[in-house]
Amino acid sequence: MTDVALKEHLEGLLSYLERQQAAHWVAHNREHILLKEAIDAAHAVLEGRLEAMNEFRTQIQSERHEFLKKGEYDIHHDQLEKRVNKLENANSNLDGRFWMLGSVLTGVSILLPLLLNWLLKR
């Protein structure tokens, strides 16, 4: 090769390498831009989730005041249990009285005609 051809070849090679390096830097910068966009998008999603969690926490704290404490629940439950037991006992007592009344009326309805029949035959 002659010096001129070698010089042109080296200049072409150098030009090619410069274009490759420029393309590499463009791609490298583009990758940084895409990574930053991905990080920004992930950050936005995370902020949304954290905001939803904070709203949920606030809701739970505001609802906490509406619930009974265990001691209060036990007191109310015991009172209601006593009232239900009294109602059940009263109902059982009333049922027993009706059964007894039914038994007495049945006995009277059987014995009265027999007694009247016996008395009238005498």
C-alpha positions, 0 to 999 in steps of 0.5 A, a space after each residue: 500500500 502506498 502512503 496515501 492509500 494507507 492514510 485514506 484507509 486510516 482516516 476511514 477507519 478513524 471516521 468509522 470508529 468515531 461514528 461507532 463511538 458517537 452511536 455508542 454514546 447516543 445509545 448509552 445516553 438513551 439508556 440512561 434516559 430510559 432508566 430514569 423514566 423507569 425509576 420515575 414511573 416506579 416512584 410514582 406507583 410507589 407514591 400512589 401505594 403509600 398514599 393508599 396505605 396512609 388513607 387506609 391507616 387513617 380510616 382504621 384509626 378513625 374506626 377504632 373509636 367506634 368499637 367496644 373495648 373488651 371490658 365493655 363488651 364483657 359487661 354488655 354481654 353478661 347483662 344481655 346473657 342474664 336478660 336472655 336467661 330470665 326471658 327463657 326461664 319465664 317462657 319455660 315457666 309459662 309453657 309449664 303452666 299451659 301444660 299443667 292447665 291443659 292436663 287439668 282441663 283434660 282430666 276435668 273433661 274426662 272426670 266430670 262427665 263420668 261423675 255426672 253420669 254416676 250421680 245421675 244413675 244413682 
